[in-house]
């Protein structure tokens, strides 16, 4: 893993990638009482070799995604879990467009690490309010085709 490879992937993620939080609300099938918030990193390309390259450097999985309507089929790479922190830290110095999203993801991961042993903090009102605020902030940065805010309040 060299700087050139990492900076290329960072540029690719800035242009055709996603740094986001997936929220899963409580339901009868998952037996959760509170929502869960999971960091997720992904990229999309019509060129399979790009996904193979990203997977070779950072792991994760990619799959063919059928194009909708008149859109071309493409490949989607995704990763989450334990390796996402290491990947975000590696990409961070080279990100230009999605740097704020990366910061939000790192806050989420650090909060989860600090509260891992304290399950009560993860499920109290303050904890849920904090996680929801991160989810809302990252969502505002990902408005497709709409004017994005100049900055997102912390």
Backbone as CSV, one residue per row, in Angstrom:
resi,resn,N_x,N_y,N_z,CA_x,CA_y,CA_z,C_x,C_y,C_z
1,UNK,0.864,-1.173,0.000,0.000,0.000,0.000,0.910,1.236,0.000
2,UNK,0.922,1.957,-1.114,1.758,3.153,-1.183,0.884,4.411,-1.296
3,UNK,1.522,5.568,-1.142,0.788,6.840,-1.141,0.054,7.088,-2.456
4,UNK,0.670,6.672,-3.561,0.037,6.878,-4.863,-1.273,6.100,-4.953
5,UNK,-1.249,4.834,-4.531,-2.456,4.006,-4.554,-3.539,4.589,-3.652
6,UNK,-3.136,4.978,-2.447,-4.106,5.513,-1.486,-4.698,6.836,-1.986
7,UNK,-3.858,7.703,-2.545,-4.379,8.985,-3.033,-5.303,8.777,-4.235
8,UNK,-4.990,7.794,-5.085,-5.883,7.472,-6.210,-7.243,7.028,-5.689
9,UNK,-7.247,6.119,-4.719,-8.507,5.610,-4.166,-9.275,6.733,-3.473
10,UNK,-8.571,7.608,-2.767,-9.242,8.740,-2.111,-9.926,9.628,-3.148
11,UNK,-9.237,9.903,-4.241,-9.840,10.709,-5.305,-11.040,10.022,-5.918
12,UNK,-10.930,8.712,-6.075,-12.035,7.940,-6.635,-13.243,7.987,-5.696
13,UNK,-12.988,7.822,-4.401,-14.085,7.864,-3.413,-14.687,9.274,-3.362
14,UNK,-13.850,10.301,-3.440,-14.370,11.673,-3.493,-15.352,11.839,-4.654
15,UNK,-15.032,11.251,-5.803,-15.855,11.430,-7.001,-16.997,10.430,-7.110
16,UNK,-16.720,9.172,-6.902,-17.709,8.112,-7.155,-17.903,7.182,-5.963
17,UNK,-17.685,7.708,-4.786,-17.801,6.873,-3.600,-18.797,7.401,-2.601
18,UNK,-18.864,6.692,-1.503,-19.809,7.029,-0.447,-19.158,6.761,0.906
19,UNK,-19.216,7.751,1.771,-18.802,7.603,3.161,-20.044,7.968,3.955
20,UNK,-20.656,6.980,4.572,-21.968,7.237,5.159,-22.203,6.429,6.429
21,UNK,-23.351,6.664,7.019,-23.815,5.905,8.181,-25.130,5.257,7.785
22,UNK,-25.222,3.957,8.001,-26.457,3.221,7.743,-27.190,3.098,9.070
23,UNK,-28.444,3.522,9.059,-29.268,3.448,10.271,-30.264,2.312,10.113
24,UNK,-30.327,1.458,11.118,-31.321,0.388,11.127,-32.231,0.613,12.328
25,UNK,-33.479,0.882,12.026,-34.456,1.131,13.084,-34.898,-0.168,13.731
26,UNK,-35.373,-0.074,14.966,-35.870,-1.265,15.648,-37.061,-1.865,14.902
27,UNK,-37.142,-3.152,14.925,-38.293,-3.828,14.322,-38.449,-5.193,14.988
28,UNK,-39.519,-5.864,14.661,-39.779,-7.156,15.279,-38.759,-8.209,14.850
29,UNK,-38.193,-8.077,13.638,-37.264,-9.111,13.184,-35.851,-8.954,13.752
30,UNK,-35.449,-7.733,14.134,-34.091,-7.584,14.656,-34.039,-7.481,16.184
31,UNK,-35.170,-7.463,16.817,-35.299,-7.462,18.278,-34.539,-6.335,18.969
32,UNK,-34.293,-5.260,18.252,-33.640,-4.099,18.858,-34.690,-3.192,19.480
33,UNK,-34.286,-2.534,20.529,-35.144,-1.546,21.164,-34.790,-0.165,20.617
34,UNK,-33.511,0.028,20.286,-33.014,1.311,19.786,-32.431,1.139,18.379
35,UNK,-32.337,2.210,17.622,-31.724,2.104,16.299,-30.238,1.790,16.404
36,UNK,-29.685,1.188,15.345,-28.242,0.978,15.283,-27.687,1.868,14.168
37,UNK,-26.460,2.298,14.336,-25.797,3.195,13.393,-24.469,2.555,12.995
38,UNK,-24.315,2.257,11.704,-23.150,1.533,11.219,-22.424,2.346,10.161
39,UNK,-21.106,2.554,10.339,-20.351,3.260,9.306,-20.199,2.383,8.069
40,UNK,-20.230,3.010,6.903,-20.129,2.265,5.648,-19.327,3.090,4.636
41,UNK,-18.487,2.401,3.888,-17.660,3.026,2.870,-17.865,2.260,1.575
42,UNK,-18.085,2.968,0.475,-18.333,2.278,-0.782,-17.899,3.091,-1.985
43,UNK,-17.874,2.419,-3.138,-17.531,3.063,-4.402,-18.256,2.340,-5.527
44,UNK,-18.424,3.038,-6.651,-19.140,2.485,-7.789,-18.385,2.819,-9.074
45,UNK,-18.287,1.842,-9.975,-17.645,2.064,-11.269,-18.177,1.066,-12.284
46,UNK,-18.167,1.467,-13.532,-18.510,0.528,-14.599,-17.294,-0.321,-14.964
47,UNK,-16.152,0.013,-14.417,-14.909,-0.712,-14.681,-14.602,-1.670,-13.530
48,UNK,-14.698,-2.957,-13.788,-14.440,-3.945,-12.737,-13.014,-3.856,-12.206
49,UNK,-12.055,-3.516,-13.066,-10.661,-3.472,-12.624,-10.435,-2.443,-11.509
50,UNK,-11.247,-1.392,-11.479,-11.131,-0.411,-10.394,-11.555,-1.056,-9.077
51,UNK,-12.629,-1.815,-9.096,-13.110,-2.473,-7.873,-12.112,-3.539,-7.407
52,UNK,-11.531,-4.258,-8.354,-10.515,-5.265,-8.010,-9.324,-4.581,-7.334
53,UNK,-8.914,-3.434,-7.882,-7.794,-2.685,-7.321,-8.098,-2.226,-5.891
54,UNK,-9.278,-1.633,-5.682,-9.647,-1.163,-4.339,-9.718,-2.339,-3.368
55,UNK,-10.314,-3.440,-3.804,-10.422,-4.630,-2.946,-9.041,-5.176,-2.594
56,UNK,-8.135,-5.153,-3.550,-6.772,-5.643,-3.314,-6.078,-4.796,-2.243
57,UNK,-6.289,-3.497,-2.279,-5.639,-2.593,-1.320,-6.316,-2.635,0.053
58,UNK,-7.652,-2.580,0.091,-8.367,-2.407,1.353,-9.276,-3.561,1.766
59,UNK,-9.412,-4.585,0.947,-10.337,-5.663,1.289,-11.761,-5.265,0.951
60,UNK,-12.697,-5.759,1.713,-14.100,-5.497,1.414,-14.590,-6.415,0.312
61,UNK,-15.759,-6.122,-0.212,-16.364,-6.954,-1.248,-16.901,-6.064,-2.356
62,UNK,-16.902,-6.603,-3.568,-17.556,-5.892,-4.661,-18.450,-6.862,-5.402
63,UNK,-19.456,-6.300,-6.060,-20.422,-7.119,-6.789,-20.953,-6.336,-7.975
64,UNK,-21.437,-7.072,-8.952,-22.074,-6.463,-10.122,-23.416,-5.892,-9.693
65,UNK,-23.679,-4.679,-10.128,-24.966,-4.048,-9.848,-25.608,-3.726,-11.189
66,UNK,-26.777,-4.261,-11.408,-27.486,-4.034,-12.668,-27.902,-2.573,-12.772
67,UNK,-27.700,-2.006,-13.958,-28.096,-0.619,-14.198,-29.609,-0.497,-14.298
68,UNK,-30.105,0.619,-13.849,-31.548,0.870,-13.924,-31.869,1.602,-15.216
69,UNK,-33.020,1.330,-15.775,-33.507,1.973,-16.998,-32.428,1.978,-18.066
70,UNK,-31.973,3.147,-18.471,-30.977,3.256,-19.538,-29.546,3.317,-19.007
71,UNK,-29.351,2.983,-17.758,-28.024,3.061,-17.150,-27.246,1.764,-17.390
72,UNK,-25.940,1.929,-17.497,-25.039,0.808,-17.714,-24.848,0.015,-16.416
73,UNK,-24.646,-1.307,-16.539,-24.305,-2.110,-15.375,-22.982,-1.616,-14.805
74,UNK,-22.787,-1.809,-13.518,-21.545,-1.377,-12.886,-21.206,-2.260,-11.706
75,UNK,-20.137,-1.912,-11.055,-19.644,-2.686,-9.918,-19.636,-1.805,-8.683
76,UNK,-20.071,-2.388,-7.580,-20.130,-1.651,-6.326,-19.237,-2.349,-5.305
77,UNK,-18.330,-1.563,-4.707,-17.452,-2.052,-3.631,-17.947,-1.467,-2.321
78,UNK,-17.980,-2.289,-1.283,-18.414,-1.839,0.043,-17.548,-2.478,1.117
79,UNK,-17.400,-1.754,2.186,-16.746,-2.306,3.369,-17.308,-1.626,4.608
80,UNK,-17.163,-2.278,5.691,-17.610,-1.759,6.981,-16.855,-2.503,8.068
81,UNK,-17.414,-2.551,9.222,-16.797,-3.323,10.300,-15.484,-2.750,10.797
82,UNK,-14.644,-3.650,11.298,-13.409,-3.251,11.967,-12.429,-2.513,11.061
83,UNK,-12.346,-2.902,9.776,-11.332,-2.313,8.910,-11.650,-0.888,8.466
84,UNK,-12.873,-0.423,8.645,-13.242,0.894,8.125,-12.440,2.022,8.778
85,UNK,-12.125,1.919,10.055,-11.353,2.972,10.725,-9.970,3.085,10.089
86,UNK,-9.313,1.975,9.888,-7.980,1.961,9.283,-8.022,2.551,7.869
87,UNK,-9.057,2.232,7.119,-9.187,2.735,5.745,-9.420,4.240,5.742
88,UNK,-10.332,4.717,6.578,-10.634,6.155,6.648,-9.383,6.937,7.068
89,UNK,-8.644,6.421,8.028,-7.419,7.100,8.472,-6.403,7.162,7.325
90,UNK,-6.291,6.099,6.547,-5.360,6.075,5.414,-5.786,7.064,4.327
91,UNK,-7.089,7.141,4.040,-7.602,8.012,2.978,-7.650,9.488,3.382
92,UNK,-7.852,9.745,4.655,-8.152,11.087,5.159,-7.248,12.205,4.619
93,UNK,-5.921,12.048,4.637,-5.080,13.161,4.168,-5.300,13.526,2.698
94,UNK,-5.853,12.601,1.917,-6.014,12.808,0.476,-7.437,13.172,0.066
95,UNK,-8.383,13.045,0.981,-9.759,13.399,0.654,-9.905,14.912,0.547
96,UNK,-10.684,15.344,-0.433,-10.957,16.771,-0.612,-12.442,17.055,-0.424
97,UNK,-13.292,16.270,-1.065,-14.737,16.495,-1.072,-15.411,15.856,0.140
98,UNK,-14.966,14.685,0.529,-15.654,13.924,1.581,-14.873,13.879,2.899
99,UNK,-14.077,14.904,3.123,-13.280,14.961,4.351,-14.180,15.091,5.595
100,UNK,-15.225,15.907,5.498,-16.126,16.083,6.644,-16.849,14.769,6.959
101,UNK,-17.291,14.036,5.910,-17.925,12.740,6.134,-16.961,11.791,6.853
102,UNK,-15.688,11.817,6.450,-14.685,10.964,7.092,-14.540,11.329,8.569
103,UNK,-14.550,12.620,8.876,-14.457,13.066,10.270,-15.654,12.580,11.078
104,UNK,-16.837,12.638,10.494,-18.051,12.180,11.184,-17.970,10.682,11.452
105,UNK,-17.513,9.921,10.464,-17.370,8.464,10.645,-16.377,8.168,11.764
106,UNK,-15.264,8.881,11.790,-14.275,8.661,12.856,-14.856,8.998,14.227
107,UNK,-15.673,10.043,14.303,-16.346,10.353,15.577,-17.259,9.214,16.002
108,UNK,-18.013,8.676,15.050,-18.909,7.553,15.339,-18.113,6.346,15.841
109,UNK,-17.051,6.003,15.141,-16.241,4.840,15.518,-15.600,5.050,16.885
110,UNK,-15.027,6.230,17.106,-14.395,6.506,18.396,-15.402,6.468,19.531
111,UNK,-16.597,7.010,19.297,-17.635,6.974,20.328,-17.996,5.523,20.652
112,UNK,-18.162,4.710,19.603,-18.511,3.303,19.819,-17.404,2.573,20.570
113,UNK,-16.145,2.855,20.230,-15.021,2.205,20.924,-14.984,2.605,22.391
114,UNK,-15.215,3.879,22.680,-15.198,4.356,24.063,-16.347,3.779,24.889
115,UNK,-17.463,3.487,24.223,-18.648,3.019,24.934,-18.898,1.518,24.764
116,UNK,-17.945,0.819,24.189,-18.125,-0.612,23.922,-18.421,-1.406,25.196
117,UNK,-17.679,-1.111,26.247,-17.865,-1.846,27.502,-19.047,-1.323,28.303
118,UNK,-19.455,-0.085,28.000,-20.557,0.535,28.716,-21.802,0.509,27.822
119,UNK,-22.471,-0.629,27.772,-23.655,-0.784,26.925,-24.743,0.221,27.287
120,UNK,-24.802,0.604,28.547,-25.832,1.547,28.979,-25.702,2.881,28.242
121,UNK,-24.452,3.357,28.025,-24.231,4.620,27.319,-24.711,4.535,25.877
122,UNK,-24.609,3.340,25.285,-25.032,3.163,23.894,-26.541,3.261,23.740
123,UNK,-27.259,3.022,24.813,-28.707,2.951,24.711,-29.440,3.998,25.528
124,UNK,-28.713,4.934,26.123,-29.422,5.986,26.845,-29.781,7.112,25.880
125,UNK,-30.602,8.036,26.344,-31.092,9.112,25.472,-29.959,9.959,24.898
126,UNK,-28.965,10.264,25.719,-27.855,11.098,25.251,-27.060,10.384,24.161
127,UNK,-26.812,9.093,24.353,-26.081,8.313,23.366,-26.812,8.244,22.038
128,UNK,-28.094,7.946,22.087,-28.901,7.867,20.867,-28.985,9.240,20.202
129,UNK,-29.130,10.290,20.998,-29.200,11.652,20.452,-27.895,12.002,19.730
130,UNK,-26.746,11.639,20.310,-25.454,11.910,19.688,-25.308,11.148,18.371
131,UNK,-25.625,9.855,18.396,-25.515,9.034,17.181,-26.461,9.544,16.089
132,UNK,-27.666,9.915,16.474,-28.628,10.448,15.503,-28.128,11.768,14.910
133,UNK,-27.473,12.591,15.728,-26.944,13.863,15.208,-25.850,13.613,14.166
134,UNK,-25.010,12.616,14.386,-23.994,12.261,13.385,-24.656,11.767,12.102
135,UNK,-25.665,10.934,12.262,-26.405,10.393,11.110,-27.046,11.530,10.302
136,UNK,-27.656,12.488,10.985,-28.302,13.619,10.313,-27.274,14.509,9.615
137,UNK,-26.143,14.768,10.280,-25.100,15.617,9.684,-24.549,14.999,8.411
138,UNK,-24.264,13.716,8.437,-23.699,13.070,7.246,-24.751,13.009,6.138
139,UNK,-26.011,12.843,6.508,-27.089,12.832,5.520,-27.214,14.157,4.789
140,UNK,-27.040,15.261,5.502,-27.130,16.589,4.886,-25.996,16.822,3.887
141,UNK,-24.885,16.167,4.102,-23.748,16.305,3.186,-23.912,15.466,1.923
142,UNK,-24.874,14.583,1.915,-25.026,13.657,0.801,-26.272,13.918,-0.031
143,UNK,-26.700,15.141,-0.094,-27.870,15.481,-0.891,-27.493,15.421,-2.363
144,UNK,-28.012,14.443,-3.076,-27.685,14.270,-4.492,-28.430,15.275,-5.347
145,UNK,-27.686,15.930,-6.229,-28.295,16.824,-7.199,-28.931,18.061,-6.606
146,UNK,-28.746,18.282,-5.329,-29.310,19.457,-4.673,-28.165,20.292,-4.131
147,UNK,-28.454,21.541,-3.903,-27.426,22.423,-3.374,-27.054,21.956,-1.964
148,UNK,-25.768,21.711,-1.770,-25.293,21.278,-0.475,-24.979,22.482,0.401
149,UNK,-25.136,22.339,1.704,-24.797,23.458,2.579,-23.293,23.733,2.525
150,UNK,-22.920,25.000,2.670,-21.495,25.367,2.651,-20.738,24.692,3.775
151,UNK,-21.358,24.585,4.921,-20.760,23.866,6.043,-21.891,23.291,6.877
152,UNK,-21.547,22.273,7.603,-22.528,21.637,8.462,-22.158,21.921,9.901
153,UNK,-23.089,22.459,10.675,-22.771,22.777,12.080,-22.376,21.525,12.851
154,UNK,-21.492,21.707,13.804,-20.993,20.570,14.611,-21.873,20.289,15.785
